[in-house]
Amino acid sequence: MTRKIGYARVSTIGQTLDMQIQTLRTHGCERIFQEKASGADAERVQLRRLLRSLAEGDVIIVTRIDRLARSTFDLFAIVKEITRKGAQFYSLAEPWTDTTTSTGRLMLAVLGGLADVERDLIRTRTSEGRARAMKQGIKMGRPARITEAQRYEITRRRQDGEALKTVAEAFGISPGTVSRIVTGADSHRSRKKAASEGV
């Protein structure tokens, strides 16, 4: 037996789902999953619940595509998951998305191609951005937790005989990190001294 299942979403807490819910009920949705979450939120709990509950023959209905997905890639991935379970998808505002028709299936194939292009563009832009940042001297990855001034202070306190554990607790780091900082400082001084003496 075919079930019509609705999905309604708004981006912020202040917005209301009433209009979407009314429209979905008018189009025969027996069950409606409701969500107040940004489209960029990967953890859309109700959408995940909807996808898990799908059975063969179900029809997922939304009022507009942007209620379901935030990008072409996202839309393709979700609709692909729906069709993989033997269910169908339909957007009231975009009738061409009806996967029960040959036109809808063709558009799904086109979406797959667009999603691949979008993924490649994102990858290219990310690589170019990383290259530009590195060229400008911006270090990639997580910023260092300990500043140079703190490294100097850690080294000085250890050289003054302060306990390893006490120094570590003072800076919120592990004793091993303190040892590495001090060892690194000693190595740097040794290299500097050797260079000045022409060794």
ZADO-1210 file (C-alpha; in nm, 4 decimals, padded with zeros to 6 digits):
<atoms>
<atom x="00.0000" y="00.0000" z="00.0000" code="MET" pos="1"/>
<atom x="00.1377" y="00.3406" z="-00.1026" code="THR" pos="2"/>
<atom x="00.1979" y="00.5810" z="00.1837" code="ARG" pos="3"/>
<atom x="00.2381" y="00.9516" z="00.1274" code="LYS" pos="4"/>
<atom x="00.4898" y="01.0906" z="00.3772" code="ILE" pos="5"/>
<atom x="00.5613" y="01.4614" z="00.4098" code="GLY" pos="6"/>
<atom x="00.8761" y="01.6405" z="00.5199" code="TYR" pos="7"/>
<atom x="00.8521" y="02.0001" z="00.6421" code="ALA" pos="8"/>
<atom x="01.1453" y="02.2154" z="00.7524" code="ARG" pos="9"/>
<atom x="01.2158" y="02.5746" z="00.8511" code="VAL" pos="10"/>
<atom x="01.5602" y="02.7185" z="00.9154" code="SER" pos="11"/>
<atom x="01.5071" y="02.9049" z="01.2422" code="THR" pos="12"/>
<atom x="01.3121" y="02.8628" z="01.5628" code="ILE" pos="13"/>
<atom x="01.1139" y="03.1822" z="01.4949" code="GLY" pos="14"/>
<atom x="00.9679" y="03.0514" z="01.1675" code="GLN" pos="15"/>
<atom x="00.6509" y="02.8427" z="01.1531" code="THR" pos="16"/>
<atom x="00.5860" y="02.5080" z="00.9854" code="LEU" pos="17"/>
<atom x="00.2073" y="02.5589" z="00.9709" code="ASP" pos="18"/>
<atom x="00.1773" y="02.6483" z="00.6021" code="MET" pos="19"/>
<atom x="00.3957" y="02.3581" z="00.4870" code="GLN" pos="20"/>
<atom x="00.2081" y="02.1112" z="00.7087" code="ILE" pos="21"/>
<atom x="-00.1304" y="02.2323" z="00.5828" code="GLN" pos="22"/>
<atom x="-00.0178" y="02.2019" z="00.2185" code="THR" pos="23"/>
<atom x="00.1240" y="01.8521" z="00.2715" code="LEU" pos="24"/>
<atom x="-00.1948" y="01.7345" z="00.4421" code="ARG" pos="25"/>
<atom x="-00.3997" y="01.8752" z="00.1538" code="THR" pos="26"/>
<atom x="-00.1956" y="01.6526" z="-00.0796" code="HIS" pos="27"/>
<atom x="-00.2727" y="01.3408" z="00.1212" code="GLY" pos="28"/>
<atom x="00.0301" y="01.3007" z="00.3487" code="CYS" pos="29"/>
<atom x="-00.0592" y="01.0573" z="00.6275" code="GLU" pos="30"/>
<atom x="00.2545" y="01.1296" z="00.8267" code="ARG" pos="31"/>
<atom x="00.4652" y="01.4458" z="00.8307" code="ILE" pos="32"/>
<atom x="00.8161" y="01.4704" z="00.9685" code="PHE" pos="33"/>
<atom x="00.8743" y="01.8224" z="01.1021" code="GLN" pos="34"/>
<atom x="01.2094" y="01.9898" z="01.1552" code="GLU" pos="35"/>
<atom x="01.3429" y="02.3260" z="01.2687" code="LYS" pos="36"/>
<atom x="01.7040" y="02.3139" z="01.1509" code="ALA" pos="37"/>
<atom x="01.9316" y="02.4867" z="00.9030" code="SER" pos="38"/>
<atom x="01.9660" y="02.3189" z="00.5641" code="GLY" pos="39"/>
<atom x="02.3410" y="02.3252" z="00.6269" code="ALA" pos="40"/>
<atom x="02.2944" y="02.1136" z="00.9385" code="ASP" pos="41"/>
<atom x="02.4140" y="01.7627" z="00.8485" code="ALA" pos="42"/>
<atom x="02.2393" y="01.6201" z="01.1575" code="GLU" pos="43"/>
<atom x="01.8790" y="01.6796" z="01.0538" code="ARG" pos="44"/>
<atom x="01.7362" y="01.4265" z="01.2975" code="VAL" pos="45"/>
<atom x="01.3827" y="01.4095" z="01.1549" code="GLN" pos="46"/>
<atom x="01.5091" y="01.3684" z="00.7992" code="LEU" pos="47"/>
<atom x="01.7290" y="01.0790" z="00.9136" code="ARG" pos="48"/>
<atom x="01.4278" y="00.9237" z="01.0903" code="ARG" pos="49"/>
<atom x="01.2201" y="00.9615" z="00.7755" code="LEU" pos="50"/>
<atom x="01.4823" y="00.7899" z="00.5597" code="LEU" pos="51"/>
<atom x="01.5185" y="00.5048" z="00.8085" code="ARG" pos="52"/>
<atom x="01.1420" y="00.4472" z="00.8183" code="SER" pos="53"/>
<atom x="01.0942" y="00.4222" z="00.4403" code="LEU" pos="54"/>
<atom x="00.9338" y="00.1169" z="00.2879" code="ALA" pos="55"/>
<atom x="00.9003" y="00.0158" z="-00.0753" code="GLU" pos="56"/>
<atom x="00.6230" y="00.2078" z="-00.2492" code="GLY" pos="57"/>
<atom x="00.6280" y="00.5068" z="-00.0121" code="ASP" pos="58"/>
<atom x="00.6150" y="00.8548" z="-00.1668" code="VAL" pos="59"/>
<atom x="00.8066" y="01.1396" z="00.0002" code="ILE" pos="60"/>
<atom x="00.6521" y="01.4811" z="-00.0615" code="ILE" pos="61"/>
<atom x="00.7957" y="01.8269" z="00.0119" code="VAL" pos="62"/>
<atom x="00.6495" y="02.1693" z="-00.0673" code="THR" pos="63"/>
<atom x="00.9769" y="02.2879" z="-00.2267" code="ARG" pos="64"/>
<atom x="01.3136" y="02.1280" z="-00.2968" code="ILE" pos="65"/>
<atom x="01.4984" y="02.3727" z="-00.0712" code="ASP" pos="66"/>
<atom x="01.3045" y="02.2326" z="00.2267" code="ARG" pos="67"/>
<atom x="01.4836" y="01.9015" z="00.1686" code="LEU" pos="68"/>
<atom x="01.8320" y="01.9861" z="00.0431" code="ALA" pos="69"/>
<atom x="02.0899" y="02.2654" z="00.0617" code="ARG" pos="70"/>
<atom x="02.2748" y="02.1843" z="-00.2629" code="SER" pos="71"/>
<atom x="02.2573" y="01.9778" z="-00.5807" code="THR" pos="72"/>
<atom x="02.4936" y="01.7254" z="-00.4254" code="PHE" pos="73"/>
<atom x="02.2820" y="01.7034" z="-00.1107" code="ASP" pos="74"/>
<atom x="01.9578" y="01.6674" z="-00.3102" code="LEU" pos="75"/>
<atom x="02.1013" y="01.3907" z="-00.5262" code="PHE" pos="76"/>
<atom x="02.2307" y="01.1974" z="-00.2239" code="ALA" pos="77"/>
<atom x="01.8936" y="01.2159" z="-00.0437" code="ILE" pos="78"/>
<atom x="01.6807" y="01.1289" z="-00.3481" code="VAL" pos="79"/>
<atom x="01.9191" y="00.8448" z="-00.4328" code="LYS" pos="80"/>
<atom x="01.8706" y="00.7056" z="-00.0806" code="GLU" pos="81"/>
<atom x="01.4916" y="00.7329" z="-00.1212" code="ILE" pos="82"/>
<atom x="01.4893" y="00.5480" z="-00.4556" code="THR" pos="83"/>
<atom x="01.7375" y="00.2875" z="-00.3267" code="ARG" pos="84"/>
<atom x="01.4717" y="00.1838" z="-00.0749" code="LYS" pos="85"/>
<atom x="01.2112" y="00.1492" z="-00.3490" code="GLY" pos="86"/>
<atom x="01.0345" y="00.4718" z="-00.2501" code="ALA" pos="87"/>
<atom x="00.9613" y="00.7770" z="-00.4647" code="GLN" pos="88"/>
<atom x="01.0139" y="01.1523" z="-00.4292" code="PHE" pos="89"/>
<atom x="00.8019" y="01.4487" z="-00.5328" code="TYR" pos="90"/>
<atom x="00.8243" y="01.8261" z="-00.4815" code="SER" pos="91"/>
<atom x="00.4981" y="02.0180" z="-00.5158" code="LEU" pos="92"/>
<atom x="00.6674" y="02.3352" z="-00.6418" code="ALA" pos="93"/>
<atom x="00.8910" y="02.1478" z="-00.8889" code="GLU" pos="94"/>
<atom x="00.6816" y="01.8775" z="-01.0627" code="PRO" pos="95"/>
<atom x="00.9790" y="01.7667" z="-01.2749" code="TRP" pos="96"/>
<atom x="01.1230" y="01.5990" z="-00.9627" code="THR" pos="97"/>
<atom x="00.8548" y="01.3249" z="-00.9658" code="ASP" pos="98"/>
<atom x="01.0650" y="01.0062" z="-00.9694" code="THR" pos="99"/>
<atom x="00.7606" y="00.7954" z="-01.0653" code="THR" pos="100"/>
<atom x="00.7829" y="00.9442" z="-01.4170" code="THR" pos="101"/>
<atom x="01.0446" y="00.8971" z="-01.6895" code="SER" pos="102"/>
<atom x="01.1119" y="01.2740" z="-01.6841" code="THR" pos="103"/>
<atom x="01.1752" y="01.2621" z="-01.3096" code="GLY" pos="104"/>
<atom x="01.4148" y="00.9681" z="-01.3475" code="ARG" pos="105"/>
<atom x="01.5968" y="01.1520" z="-01.6250" code="LEU" pos="106"/>
<atom x="01.6295" y="01.4587" z="-01.4024" code="MET" pos="107"/>
<atom x="01.7694" y="01.2387" z="-01.1257" code="LEU" pos="108"/>
<atom x="02.0398" y="01.1201" z="-01.3651" code="ALA" pos="109"/>
<atom x="02.1135" y="01.4835" z="-01.4602" code="VAL" pos="110"/>
<atom x="02.1308" y="01.5733" z="-01.0904" code="LEU" pos="111"/>
<atom x="02.3901" y="01.3006" z="-01.0444" code="GLY" pos="112"/>
<atom x="02.6075" y="01.4606" z="-01.3128" code="GLY" pos="113"/>
<atom x="02.5612" y="01.8074" z="-01.1634" code="LEU" pos="114"/>
<atom x="02.6469" y="01.6726" z="-00.8181" code="ALA" pos="115"/>
<atom x="02.9741" y="01.5332" z="-00.9556" code="ASP" pos="116"/>
<atom x="03.0571" y="01.8711" z="-01.1114" code="VAL" pos="117"/>
<atom x="02.9705" y="02.0488" z="-00.7855" code="GLU" pos="118"/>
<atom x="03.1908" y="01.8096" z="-00.5867" code="ARG" pos="119"/>
<atom x="03.4835" y="01.8690" z="-00.8264" code="ASP" pos="120"/>
<atom x="03.4380" y="02.2476" z="-00.8058" code="LEU" pos="121"/>
<atom x="03.4382" y="02.2371" z="-00.4255" code="ILE" pos="122"/>
<atom x="03.7512" y="02.0213" z="-00.4265" code="ARG" pos="123"/>
<atom x="03.9231" y="02.2584" z="-00.6736" code="THR" pos="124"/>
<atom x="03.8278" y="02.5710" z="-00.4768" code="ARG" pos="125"/>
<atom x="03.9471" y="02.4102" z="-00.1532" code="THR" pos="126"/>
<atom x="04.2826" y="02.3173" z="-00.3071" code="SER" pos="127"/>
<atom x="04.3283" y="02.6635" z="-00.4593" code="GLU" pos="128"/>
<atom x="04.2376" y="02.8303" z="-00.1289" code="GLY" pos="129"/>
<atom x="04.4857" y="02.6132" z="00.0597" code="ARG" pos="130"/>
<atom x="04.7604" y="02.6909" z="-00.1943" code="ALA" pos="131"/>
<atom x="04.6926" y="03.0671" z="-00.1684" code="ARG" pos="132"/>
<atom x="04.6988" y="03.0539" z="00.2098" code="ALA" pos="133"/>
<atom x="05.0277" y="02.8644" z="00.2188" code="MET" pos="134"/>
<atom x="05.1791" y="03.1088" z="-00.0329" code="LYS" pos="135"/>
<atom x="05.0826" y="03.3946" z="00.2005" code="GLN" pos="136"/>
<atom x="05.2542" y="03.2179" z="00.4889" code="GLY" pos="137"/>
<atom x="04.9349" y="03.1086" z="00.6617" code="ILE" pos="138"/>
<atom x="04.9870" y="02.7823" z="00.8474" code="LYS" pos="139"/>
<atom x="04.7272" y="02.5159" z="00.7816" code="MET" pos="140"/>
<atom x="04.5806" y="02.2902" z="01.0458" code="GLY" pos="141"/>
<atom x="04.4981" y="02.3564" z="01.4089" code="ARG" pos="142"/>
<atom x="04.6681" y="02.6594" z="01.5642" code="PRO" pos="143"/>
<atom x="04.9354" y="02.5897" z="01.8240" code="ALA" pos="144"/>
<atom x="04.7996" y="02.5857" z="02.1780" code="ARG" pos="145"/>
<atom x="05.1204" y="02.7293" z="02.3241" code="ILE" pos="146"/>
<atom x="05.2550" y="03.0678" z="02.2136" code="THR" pos="147"/>
<atom x="05.6235" y="03.1482" z="02.1767" code="GLU" pos="148"/>
<atom x="05.6119" y="03.3583" z="02.4943" code="ALA" pos="149"/>
<atom x="05.4615" y="03.0641" z="02.6813" code="GLN" pos="150"/>
<atom x="05.7274" y="02.8299" z="02.5425" code="ARG" pos="151"/>
<atom x="05.9955" y="03.0640" z="02.6723" code="TYR" pos="152"/>
<atom x="05.8280" y="03.0795" z="03.0144" code="GLU" pos="153"/>
<atom x="05.7938" y="02.6998" z="03.0310" code="ILE" pos="154"/>
<atom x="06.1613" y="02.6533" z="02.9445" code="THR" pos="155"/>
<atom x="06.2702" y="02.9159" z="03.2002" code="ARG" pos="156"/>
<atom x="06.0642" y="02.7608" z="03.4806" code="ARG" pos="157"/>
<atom x="06.2014" y="02.4151" z="03.4124" code="ARG" pos="158"/>
<atom x="06.5586" y="02.5483" z="03.4047" code="GLN" pos="159"/>
<atom x="06.4888" y="02.7139" z="03.7399" code="ASP" pos="160"/>
<atom x="06.4119" y="02.3663" z="03.8761" code="GLY" pos="161"/>
<atom x="06.0313" y="02.3789" z="03.8874" code="GLU" pos="162"/>
<atom x="05.8711" y="02.0331" z="03.8802" code="ALA" pos="163"/>
<atom x="05.7599" y="01.8996" z="03.5415" code="LEU" pos="164"/>
<atom x="05.4075" y="01.8268" z="03.6661" code="LYS" pos="165"/>
<atom x="05.3689" y="02.1731" z="03.8219" code="THR" pos="166"/>
<atom x="05.4668" y="02.3476" z="03.4979" code="VAL" pos="167"/>
<atom x="05.2370" y="02.1228" z="03.2965" code="ALA" pos="168"/>
<atom x="04.9384" y="02.1981" z="03.5220" code="GLU" pos="169"/>
<atom x="05.0108" y="02.5717" z="03.5120" code="ALA" pos="170"/>
<atom x="04.9799" y="02.5760" z="03.1312" code="PHE" pos="171"/>
<atom x="04.7117" y="02.3088" z="03.0969" code="GLY" pos="172"/>
<atom x="04.9310" y="02.0708" z="02.8989" code="ILE" pos="173"/>
<atom x="05.0788" y="01.7270" z="02.9570" code="SER" pos="174"/>
<atom x="05.4213" y="01.6695" z="03.1183" code="PRO" pos="175"/>
<atom x="05.5304" y="01.5098" z="02.7892" code="GLY" pos="176"/>
<atom x="05.4510" y="01.8324" z="02.6029" code="THR" pos="177"/>
<atom x="05.6562" y="02.0302" z="02.8563" code="VAL" pos="178"/>
<atom x="05.9512" y="01.7946" z="02.8010" code="SER" pos="179"/>
<atom x="05.9266" y="01.8305" z="02.4234" code="ARG" pos="180"/>
<atom x="05.9134" y="02.2105" z="02.4494" code="ILE" pos="181"/>
<atom x="06.2184" y="02.2223" z="02.6763" code="VAL" pos="182"/>
<atom x="06.4108" y="01.9693" z="02.4642" code="THR" pos="183"/>
<atom x="06.3244" y="02.1651" z="02.1508" code="GLY" pos="184"/>
<atom x="06.4436" y="02.4888" z="02.3105" code="ALA" pos="185"/>
<atom x="06.7728" y="02.3237" z="02.4130" code="ASP" pos="186"/>
<atom x="06.8244" y="02.1882" z="02.0619" code="SER" pos="187"/>
<atom x="06.7550" y="02.5301" z="01.9115" code="HIS" pos="188"/>
<atom x="07.0085" y="02.6945" z="02.1440" code="ARG" pos="189"/>
<atom x="07.2689" y="02.4302" z="02.0611" code="SER" pos="190"/>
<atom x="07.2251" y="02.4813" z="01.6866" code="ARG" pos="191"/>
<atom x="07.2436" y="02.8599" z="01.7312" code="LYS" pos="192"/>
<atom x="07.5619" y="02.8328" z="01.9405" code="LYS" pos="193"/>
<atom x="07.7245" y="02.6001" z="01.6892" code="ALA" pos="194"/>
<atom x="07.6426" y="02.8356" z="01.4053" code="ALA" pos="195"/>
<atom x="07.7882" y="03.1360" z="01.5889" code="SER" pos="196"/>
<atom x="08.1092" y="02.9438" z="01.6620" code="GLU" pos="197"/>
<atom x="08.1371" y="02.8283" z="01.3017" code="GLY" pos="198"/>
<atom x="08.1117" y="02.4600" z="01.3927" code="VAL" pos="199"/>
</atoms>
